[in-house]
Amino acid sequence: MKTPFVTAAALQEITARYPTPFHLYNAQGIRATARRLQAAFAWNPGFREFFAVKALPNPYILRLLRAEGCGVDCSSYAELLLARACGFSGEDIMFSSNQTPAEDYRLASELGALINLDDITHIDFLADMAGLPDTLSCRYNPGDSFSIHNAVMDTPAQAKYGFTRAQLTDGYERLLRRGVQNFGLHAFLASNTNAEDYYPVLAGLLFETAVQLHRETGARIDFINLSGGVGIPYEPNQTPIDIMAVGEGVRRAYERVLTPAGLGDVRIFTELGRYITGPHGCLVTRAIHRKHIHKEYIGVDACTVDLMRPAMYGAYHHITVAGKEAAPQDHVYDVVGGLCENNDKLAVDRPLPQIDTGDLLIIHDTGAHGHAMGYNYNAKLRHAELLLEADGSVRLIRRAETPKDYFATLDFATEFDLPR
Ligand SMILES: *Cc1c(COP(=O)(O)O)cnc(C)c1O
């Protein structure tokens, strides 16, 4: 069973003020999750979570996380600007980008961000474009496939990211020669994994690699960045990961590998996105049509531009029909949006209670990579984001787009009669 964080009665009130569709986020849930993560890594005095901005790039959310002591992980120019606008500066900002434009490096350098290089050629590129800072991190790609207890999690050999093992040694040596003093090491080897061993196994690999790099090059290892990838239970039969057990698993790897090598002061960093905000958001949409042809369809006022994951990855997002939580799930529907694309299906062959037009559907777990992945195909406008506070109050934290926003990038075209 999955229970929404908002009741049907509360939703009635919210939708009386704000038209559907919208993403709604639960401030208290996000705070509690950030605190739980910090508790799980409290054994490491230098621990810090750098929230992956791309998962939920809303300044209200970023400020909330800043108040919880989190930094931010950015990967583009505008994400850096967003971080700056929310009061993050210097080592509050991790810059983990790839195929990085020069101006992005210049801004990251101006802000004093911790820069995580994706490729060995970026050493010269960064040096030429912005100069090398005292502290730099490198992203590792071990190649082959990445397994946990013989289960293949992903195939880094096919991934575009990172340095090979040989390039790490070469890269650290080159950086040392050019005056870099402190080093970080980063890897991201599996996405949305519910394996409790993911971080501990990844940490073991990074810790051993860091010890080798330290021995080979003499580099001072300042931090190890476990990046993102910790999953959430999208499906009702899944259970949330035990983050305390994850933190404990990483601690054991730390004591086994780093401490005996004299690296007992290394800081542990994470760049989680989905884990922090994913479960604490939902997409609220209204059924506007019922269609009976070869299958049963429910047409809703949201579509794939509001939530791309089902169309893009075949991802499951649970749906609750507000006010029908206890009704028998004796209908099977495709829940669809209005794009002229047949993959615009938020759910396929989904057992649900009978849905009538006007019903509110709560699409779960859209707090990360939901609104953020939105786009304007079919000239669909992107919708609002709302924040539910612990006291039940709701505030608009991003307004819905209007046609004027759609035309804003055409405002040079005076020959057209466009709205201004
Ligand atoms: C996407 C991404 C993250 C966050 O991933 P989640 O799956 O949301 O935890 C962290 N770091 C980097 C470099 C990423 O690309």
The ligand as a MOL file (V3000), in Angstrom:
LIG
                    3D

  0  0  0     0  0            999 V3000
M  V30 BEGIN CTAB
M  V30 COUNTS 15 15 0 0 0
M  V30 BEGIN ATOM
M  V30 1 C 21.8220 12.6980 -11.6100 0
M  V30 2 C 23.0330 12.8380 -10.7740 0
M  V30 3 C 22.9430 12.7770 -9.3820 0
M  V30 4 C 21.6480 12.4950 -8.6430 0
M  V30 5 O 21.1570 11.2500 -8.9620 0
M  V30 6 P 19.8910 10.6390 -8.1660 0
M  V30 7 O 19.6340 9.3680 -8.9030 0
M  V30 8 O 18.7990 11.6230 -8.2820 0
M  V30 9 O 20.3250 10.4190 -6.7710 0
M  V30 10 C 24.0940 12.9770 -8.6490 0
M  V30 11 N 25.2740 13.2310 -9.2500 0
M  V30 12 C 25.4030 13.2950 -10.5910 0
M  V30 13 C 26.7370 13.5950 -11.1740 0
M  V30 14 C 24.2890 13.0930 -11.3920 0
M  V30 15 O 24.4260 13.1430 -12.7330 0
M  V30 END ATOM
M  V30 BEGIN BOND
M  V30 1 1 1 2
M  V30 2 1 2 3
M  V30 3 2 2 14
M  V30 4 1 3 4
M  V30 5 2 3 10
M  V30 6 1 4 5
M  V30 7 1 5 6
M  V30 8 2 6 7
M  V30 9 1 6 8
M  V30 10 1 6 9
M  V30 11 1 10 11
M  V30 12 2 11 12
M  V30 13 1 12 13
M  V30 14 1 12 14
M  V30 15 1 14 15
M  V30 END BOND
M  V30 END CTAB
M  END
